[in-house]
């Protein structure tokens, strides 16, 4: 067994915390898995794992090796991928982070199509509304919605999300339907707090090509997209939200768009990744697939 195979097995044992689970996932006999880890420890002259009858825990040397080994195995998989026939699917693990609503409404339902094309791709799909640290959290790429903060990350634009103003029928029955920004003084919003800065975003709209912002009163402010929508459904105020995010609620009459001629500017969508000389084939394939997926959503919304 070569060194790369030893590292692949070690990574799987470290990720699962179990020799048996690693054996099942790799479709290899358990004694082979155990022997591979022992051989790797013998080669390196260090103990990589603490073994008990119930679980496997990495030693300090094992934790350090995990990070280096993952990079080595990823680079080897990328190298192998470059010499595969062009019609062959990509192989290996890809670590991606996306906003929670995009993960649930857009990506997860479409993943079967991705895995039909690339059955050997393994996807670690993180979903959060905060901006993860790609380097510290070992993430290959992340989808960012909104204006990007200055950073040393490389960004690839994937278009934008159309934003709308909306509220529940109960809210509009109680407070009336705003027809223009002049009516907003008699209304409340559900304010959205930036997960990174903790400040509430102002109410925005475009008029004659100029951006306007207004601080809105509120009874509740949130920092999570799911809660933001839930509060609007409960009649707690107006919200500004990507159209794809509430399309089902609009169709069901649970939310109603207001002031369609005073929509906020679209939110830019970018895939970001730490600088490397060349993106892995896995990252390129996923980014191209996601770009097509977002294009299909935007095309549907404009028909």
N, C-alpha and C positions, 0 to 999 in steps of 0.2 A: 504494500500500500504506500503510495507516494505521500510526500509531505502535505500537499494541498488536500488530499483526501483525508488525511489525519486531522487537518484543521477544520474541514467541513464537518466531520463527525464531532469534534470538540465543540464547535459552535452550536450544533444542534443539541448536544447534551447540556451545554451551558444555558441555552435558551429555554429548554423544557424543564431543567432541573431533575431530569430522570433518564437513566440509561434505557429503561424499558420504553418510554415514550419516544426517545430518539430512535431506537431500533424500529419501532412501529412506523414512524414517519419516514425513515430512510429505507424501509423494507429490507432490513438486514438483521441477522441473528444477534441477540443481545450479547453473547460472548465476543462477537466481532467488534461491537461497539466498545465494550470494556477493554479489550486488547488494544484497540486503536488509541484510546486515551492513555493507557499504560505506556505504549510505545512513544507517544508524544512526550509524556513526562520524562521518559528515559532519555530521549534525544535532547531535551532542554535541560535536564538535570534539576528540575524543580517539581514540587507537588502543585498540581493545578486545581485539584478538587478535594473537598472533604466529603467522605462517603459515610452515610449511615444506612440503617435498614429502611428508612422512610424517604430520605431525600438526598440530593447532591447539592452541595454549596461550593461556590468558587472560592479559592484562596485569593489573597491579594495578587499573587503572580497570575492566577487564572483570570481575574478581572482585567488586569493590564493586557494580558494576551488576547482577550476577547475583542478589544477595540482594534488592535493591530491585525489580528487574524481576519476580522471582518473586512478590513480594507484589502488585504492580500487576496482573499477569496473573491471579493467583488471584482478586483482588477483582473484576476485570472478568468472569471466568467465573462468579463467584457472582452478579453483577448480571444477567448474561444468563440464568442458570439460573432466577432468580426470575420471569422473564417467559415462560418456556417453558410449554407445556401441561403440566398436572399429571401426565399419563401418560408424559412424555418422560424418558428416563434422564438421569442426571447426566453432566457432561462435565468433563474435566481431570484433573490429577495430585493424588493424595492420598498423603502420606507418613505411614506408620503404623509403630509399633514394638510388638512383642508378645513374650512369652516364647518361647523356641525350641521347646519341646514343643507349645505351643498353636499355633504357626505350622505345624508339621509334621503334627500329628495332627488338628487341628480346622479351621484356616482354609484351608490349601492344598487339601485334598481337596474343600472346598465352594466354592472360588472360581469354578468354571464357572457355578454358579447365580447368583452375583453379577454376572458379566460378561454372562450372558444377559439380565439385566434392565437392565444399564448397560454396553453394549458400548463406549462412549466414555470410560469411566472408566479412568484409568491409576494403578496402585497400586505404590508403592514400599514393599515389605514388609520391614522390618528385623526380625531375630529375635535376641534376646540375653537373657541372664538378669540383666543389670545394668540399673539404672534410668537411662535415657538422659536427657540434658538437652534438653528439647524445644526451648528457644529457641536454644541454642548449636548444636545439631545439626539445626536446621530441620525438626523433626518436627511434623506437624499434631496427632497424637493418639497415645496409647500405652495399651496394656492393662497394668494393674498387678494382680498377684495377691498377696494378703497385705495386712496392715495398712499403711495409707499413712503415710509420714512427713509431718510438718508441712511445708508448702510453699505457694507462691503459685499452685499449679495448681488448676484447677477439676476436680472429680471427679463422674462420673455412675455410680452403682452399677449393676452388671449381674448381681447375684446373688452366688453363692458356689460353690466347688468342695468336694465332700465328700472328706475325707481318710480313708485307711485305714492300718492297720499290716500289713506283710507281709514275707515272707522267702522264700528259695528252699527247695524240698524238701530239698536237700542240707544246707543250714544247719540246718534243723529236725531232720533226722535225726541230726546231730552234737551239737547243743546242746539238743535237746528243744523242745517247743512251749510258749511262755509262756502261762499261763492267766490271770494277773493281773499287775498292776504289781509285786507282791511277788516275782515270779519274774525280774524284769529284772536283778537283781544278778548272775545267772549267765549273762547274755547280752551280746552286743556289738551296736553299731549302726554303720551307715555314717553318719557325721556329715555334715551339710550346712552348709557355710560360707556365710554371707551374702555375696553378691558386693559389697555396698556397705560392710559393716562388717568382714568377714573373721572373724567369730566364729561358733562352732558353735551351731546351734539346739538347745535341749534337747528331750528326749523329752516329749511332751505327751499328756494325756488328760483327758477330762471325767468327773467322778464326782459324782453328785447336784448337777449344775449348777455345780460348782466346777472351775476349771482347776488341774491339777497339772503340775509340770515336774520332770524328772529329768535330771541330767547322765549320759550314757551313755559307757562306755569304748568305744574303737574302735581298729581297726588302720589305717583310712583315713578321711580327711575330704576332701570334694570341694566345688567351688563351681559345678557344672554339672549340670543335671537329667539329661542323657543319661548322664553318668558315674555319677551317683547310682544310677540304675536298673541300669546295667551291673554295678556292684559288687554290688548285691543279687542279680542273676542269677548272679553268680560265687560266691555263698555267703559273702560277706564280712560279712554282718550284717543286722539288721533295718532297715527304712526306714519312714518315714511319707510318703505320697505321694498326690496326688489320684487318685481312683478312675478317672477317664477316662484317666489317664496310663498305667495298667497293666492296663486291662481285657483287652487281647489276651493279655497274659502270664498273667493269672488264668485265662482261658478255656483256654489251652494247658497249664495245670498247671505253668508255669515259675515262678510265684510263688503263694504261699498266704497268704490273709488270716489274721491271728491277733488275738486279743483284740478281736473285733468290737464287744463291749459297752464297750470302753475306747478308742474312737476319739478322735483329737484334734478340736478345734473346726474347723468348715469355714473355708476361706480366702475372705475377701471378694474379689470381682472388681470392678474399677472401670476405666472409661475416663477418662483424664485428658488435659487439654489446657490450653495457656496461655490466660489470660483474654483474651477478645475480646468486643466488644459483642454479636456474634451469630455462632454457629457457621456455617461454610460448609455449603451443601447437601450437598456431598460427604461431609463429616464426619458429618452427621446421618444420611445414608443408610447409611454404613458402620456406624455405631454401632447403628442399628436392626437392620440385617442380622445383625451379630454377636450382638446380644442375643437374637434369635430362634434363632440357631444354638446358643448356649449353653443356651437353654431346652430345645431338642430333645435335647441331650446329657443334661441332668439328668432329663428325662422318661424317657428310655431307661433310665437307671441305676436308676430307682425302680420299673420295671415287673418 
